[in-house]
Amino acid sequence: MTEEQIKFWCKWIVENGDRPLSPIQNELIKQAIDTSRNLFEMITSILVLLQKI
């Protein structure tokens, strides 16, 4: 699986997951996914954002 495919599925999970997120929260998480340089950075960013929510 390529990095772009992983990013696509992560954004899909954010949009279609059970966790109720506001549009701003969704956008912040998607931006974190898009700007990450590797898988570890992406996962870390998402976890940090979800803890703040």
A tleap script that builds the chain and sets N, CA, C and O, in Angstrom:
source leaprc.protein.ff14SB
mol = sequence {
  NMET THR GLU GLU GLN ILE LYS PHE TRP CYS
  LYS TRP ILE VAL GLU ASN GLY ASP ARG PRO
  LEU SER PRO ILE GLN ASN GLU LEU ILE LYS
  GLN ALA ILE ASP THR SER ARG ASN LEU PHE
  GLU MET ILE THR SER ILE LEU VAL LEU LEU
  GLN LYS CILE
}
set mol.1.N position { 0.863 -1.168 0.000 }
set mol.1.CA position { 0.000 0.000 0.000 }
set mol.1.C position { 0.913 1.235 0.000 }
set mol.1.O position { 1.878 1.311 0.760 }
set mol.2.N position { 0.590 2.178 -0.854 }
set mol.2.CA position { 1.401 3.389 -0.941 }
set mol.2.C position { 1.019 4.377 0.153 }
set mol.2.O position { -0.017 4.243 0.806 }
set mol.3.N position { 1.879 5.370 0.335 }
set mol.3.CA position { 1.608 6.406 1.337 }
set mol.3.C position { 0.322 7.155 1.015 }
set mol.3.O position { -0.455 7.478 1.913 }
set mol.4.N position { 0.098 7.430 -0.262 }
set mol.4.CA position { -1.128 8.146 -0.663 }
set mol.4.C position { -2.375 7.315 -0.364 }
set mol.4.O position { -3.399 7.864 0.042 }
set mol.5.N position { -2.300 6.021 -0.559 }
set mol.5.CA position { -3.437 5.155 -0.247 }
set mol.5.C position { -3.709 5.136 1.253 }
set mol.5.O position { -4.863 5.171 1.679 }
set mol.6.N position { -2.659 5.082 2.043 }
set mol.6.CA position { -2.821 5.103 3.498 }
set mol.6.C position { -3.465 6.411 3.927 }
set mol.6.O position { -4.380 6.411 4.751 }
set mol.7.N position { -2.996 7.530 3.375 }
set mol.7.CA position { -3.581 8.830 3.708 }
set mol.7.C position { -5.045 8.886 3.303 }
set mol.7.O position { -5.878 9.401 4.049 }
set mol.8.N position { -5.367 8.352 2.111 }
set mol.8.CA position { -6.760 8.334 1.652 }
set mol.8.C position { -7.642 7.588 2.650 }
set mol.8.O position { -8.699 8.085 3.038 }
set mol.9.N position { -7.210 6.393 3.067 }
set mol.9.CA position { -8.026 5.590 3.977 }
set mol.9.C position { -8.127 6.212 5.360 }
set mol.9.O position { -9.165 6.113 6.014 }
set mol.10.N position { -7.062 6.848 5.805 }
set mol.10.CA position { -7.132 7.536 7.099 }
set mol.10.C position { -8.146 8.665 7.061 }
set mol.10.O position { -8.916 8.838 8.006 }
set mol.11.N position { -8.155 9.438 5.978 }
set mol.11.CA position { -9.135 10.525 5.859 }
set mol.11.C position { -10.541 9.958 5.735 }
set mol.11.O position { -11.488 10.543 6.260 }
set mol.12.N position { -10.692 8.840 5.055 }
set mol.12.CA position { -12.001 8.214 4.913 }
set mol.12.C position { -12.521 7.773 6.284 }
set mol.12.O position { -13.700 7.947 6.593 }
set mol.13.N position { -11.639 7.205 7.097 }
set mol.13.CA position { -12.021 6.769 8.447 }
set mol.13.C position { -12.437 7.966 9.297 }
set mol.13.O position { -13.407 7.883 10.051 }
set mol.14.N position { -11.710 9.083 9.180 }
set mol.14.CA position { -12.065 10.291 9.933 }
set mol.14.C position { -13.464 10.760 9.536 }
set mol.14.O position { -14.275 11.103 10.396 }
set mol.15.N position { -13.741 10.774 8.250 }
set mol.15.CA position { -15.039 11.257 7.768 }
set mol.15.C position { -16.186 10.307 8.090 }
set mol.15.O position { -17.311 10.754 8.317 }
set mol.16.N position { -15.920 9.017 8.112 }
set mol.16.CA position { -16.987 8.023 8.252 }
set mol.16.C position { -16.952 7.249 9.558 }
set mol.16.O position { -17.688 6.276 9.723 }
set mol.17.N position { -16.106 7.669 10.483 }
set mol.17.CA position { -16.001 6.967 11.761 }
set mol.17.C position { -17.158 7.272 12.691 }
set mol.17.O position { -17.985 8.140 12.413 }
set mol.18.N position { -17.206 6.556 13.787 }
set mol.18.CA position { -18.277 6.714 14.774 }
set mol.18.C position { -18.050 7.901 15.699 }
set mol.18.O position { -18.975 8.340 16.382 }
set mol.19.N position { -16.835 8.422 15.727 }
set mol.19.CA position { -16.515 9.516 16.644 }
set mol.19.C position { -17.116 10.825 16.124 }
set mol.19.O position { -16.818 11.244 15.005 }
set mol.20.N position { -17.958 11.467 16.929 }
set mol.20.CA position { -18.569 12.733 16.473 }
set mol.20.C position { -17.535 13.860 16.489 }
set mol.20.O position { -17.053 14.255 17.551 }
set mol.21.N position { -17.202 14.370 15.315 }
set mol.21.CA position { -16.243 15.458 15.183 }
set mol.21.C position { -16.905 16.637 14.476 }
set mol.21.O position { -17.729 16.458 13.580 }
set mol.22.N position { -16.536 17.822 14.887 }
set mol.22.CA position { -17.049 19.014 14.209 }
set mol.22.C position { -16.336 19.157 12.869 }
set mol.22.O position { -15.301 18.527 12.652 }
set mol.23.N position { -16.874 19.972 11.970 }
set mol.23.CA position { -16.199 20.203 10.694 }
set mol.23.C position { -14.774 20.735 10.863 }
set mol.23.O position { -13.884 20.381 10.089 }
set mol.24.N position { -14.559 21.572 11.859 }
set mol.24.CA position { -13.210 22.106 12.093 }
set mol.24.C position { -12.271 20.989 12.545 }
set mol.24.O position { -11.133 20.914 12.082 }
set mol.25.N position { -12.733 20.127 13.438 }
set mol.25.CA position { -11.917 19.013 13.894 }
set mol.25.C position { -11.574 18.078 12.736 }
set mol.25.O position { -10.435 17.629 12.606 }
set mol.26.N position { -12.574 17.786 11.893 }
set mol.26.CA position { -12.327 16.956 10.713 }
set mol.26.C position { -11.251 17.569 9.843 }
set mol.26.O position { -10.340 16.872 9.397 }
set mol.27.N position { -11.343 18.858 9.598 }
set mol.27.CA position { -10.385 19.543 8.738 }
set mol.27.C position { -8.984 19.534 9.331 }
set mol.27.O position { -8.009 19.327 8.609 }
set mol.28.N position { -8.870 19.755 10.635 }
set mol.28.CA position { -7.559 19.731 11.285 }
set mol.28.C position { -6.902 18.358 11.165 }
set mol.28.O position { -5.705 18.259 10.892 }
set mol.29.N position { -7.672 17.324 11.364 }
set mol.29.CA position { -7.126 15.974 11.261 }
set mol.29.C position { -6.725 15.677 9.825 }
set mol.29.O position { -5.665 15.096 9.592 }
set mol.30.N position { -7.546 16.062 8.858 }
set mol.30.CA position { -7.208 15.833 7.457 }
set mol.30.C position { -5.960 16.608 7.055 }
set mol.30.O position { -5.145 16.104 6.283 }
set mol.31.N position { -5.798 17.814 7.562 }
set mol.31.CA position { -4.590 18.582 7.273 }
set mol.31.C position { -3.363 17.917 7.882 }
set mol.31.O position { -2.297 17.893 7.267 }
set mol.32.N position { -3.509 17.384 9.080 }
set mol.32.CA position { -2.399 16.677 9.710 }
set mol.32.C position { -1.999 15.454 8.880 }
set mol.32.O position { -0.814 15.151 8.743 }
set mol.33.N position { -2.977 14.769 8.340 }
set mol.33.CA position { -2.708 13.611 7.488 }
set mol.33.C position { -1.981 14.054 6.220 }
set mol.33.O position { -0.980 13.451 5.834 }
set mol.34.N position { -2.477 15.095 5.579 }
set mol.34.CA position { -1.889 15.563 4.320 }
set mol.34.C position { -0.465 16.076 4.486 }
set mol.34.O position { 0.372 15.864 3.608 }
set mol.35.N position { -0.178 16.743 5.591 }
set mol.35.CA position { 1.138 17.357 5.757 }
set mol.35.C position { 2.163 16.442 6.412 }
set mol.35.O position { 3.333 16.809 6.528 }
set mol.36.N position { 1.744 15.265 6.837 }
set mol.36.CA position { 2.701 14.353 7.477 }
set mol.36.C position { 3.720 13.860 6.450 }
set mol.36.O position { 3.407 13.675 5.274 }
set mol.37.N position { 4.938 13.655 6.927 }
set mol.37.CA position { 6.024 13.221 6.046 }
set mol.37.C position { 6.257 11.720 6.100 }
set mol.37.O position { 6.950 11.163 5.249 }
set mol.38.N position { 5.680 11.069 7.096 }
set mol.38.CA position { 5.809 9.612 7.204 }
set mol.38.C position { 4.660 9.078 8.050 }
set mol.38.O position { 3.894 9.842 8.637 }
set mol.39.N position { 4.555 7.775 8.101 }
set mol.39.CA position { 3.439 7.139 8.804 }
set mol.39.C position { 3.468 7.440 10.298 }
set mol.39.O position { 2.421 7.695 10.893 }
set mol.40.N position { 4.642 7.415 10.910 }
set mol.40.CA position { 4.744 7.690 12.342 }
set mol.40.C position { 4.262 9.110 12.658 }
set mol.40.O position { 3.519 9.317 13.617 }
set mol.41.N position { 4.682 10.069 11.860 }
set mol.41.CA position { 4.267 11.458 12.078 }
set mol.41.C position { 2.755 11.614 11.917 }
set mol.41.O position { 2.119 12.355 12.666 }
set mol.42.N position { 2.188 10.919 10.945 }
set mol.42.CA position { 0.749 10.996 10.716 }
set mol.42.C position { -0.011 10.424 11.920 }
set mol.42.O position { -0.947 11.053 12.414 }
set mol.43.N position { 0.378 9.263 12.384 }
set mol.43.CA position { -0.316 8.635 13.508 }
set mol.43.C position { -0.167 9.478 14.768 }
set mol.43.O position { -1.131 9.666 15.510 }
set mol.44.N position { 1.023 9.980 15.008 }
set mol.44.CA position { 1.261 10.816 16.186 }
set mol.44.C position { 0.398 12.069 16.138 }
set mol.44.O position { -0.210 12.439 17.142 }
set mol.45.N position { 0.337 12.724 14.986 }
set mol.45.CA position { -0.466 13.945 14.842 }
set mol.45.C position { -1.940 13.674 15.107 }
set mol.45.O position { -2.604 14.446 15.799 }
set mol.46.N position { -2.445 12.589 14.562 }
set mol.46.CA position { -3.857 12.249 14.744 }
set mol.46.C position { -4.148 11.963 16.219 }
set mol.46.O position { -5.149 12.433 16.760 }
set mol.47.N position { -3.280 11.199 16.861 }
set mol.47.CA position { -3.498 10.885 18.278 }
set mol.47.C position { -3.477 12.139 19.148 }
set mol.47.O position { -4.297 12.282 20.055 }
set mol.48.N position { -2.551 13.037 18.877 }
set mol.48.CA position { -2.479 14.285 19.651 }
set mol.48.C position { -3.746 15.113 19.439 }
set mol.48.O position { -4.317 15.642 20.392 }
set mol.49.N position { -4.177 15.221 18.185 }
set mol.49.CA position { -5.398 15.997 17.914 }
set mol.49.C position { -6.610 15.371 18.582 }
set mol.49.O position { -7.448 16.093 19.122 }
set mol.50.N position { -6.726 14.063 18.563 }
set mol.50.CA position { -7.873 13.407 19.181 }
set mol.50.C position { -7.871 13.554 20.692 }
set mol.50.O position { -8.939 13.588 21.303 }
set mol.51.N position { -6.714 13.642 21.303 }
set mol.51.CA position { -6.653 13.845 22.750 }
set mol.51.C position { -7.113 15.254 23.115 }
set mol.51.O position { -7.676 15.460 24.190 }
set mol.52.N position { -6.883 16.212 22.242 }
set mol.52.CA position { -7.265 17.596 22.511 }
set mol.52.C position { -8.764 17.814 22.336 }
set mol.52.O position { -9.313 18.805 22.817 }
set mol.53.N position { -9.416 16.891 21.651 }
set mol.53.CA position { -10.836 17.068 21.343 }
set mol.53.C position { -11.693 16.654 22.509 }
set mol.53.O position { -12.919 16.733 22.433 }
savepdb mol mol.pdb
quit
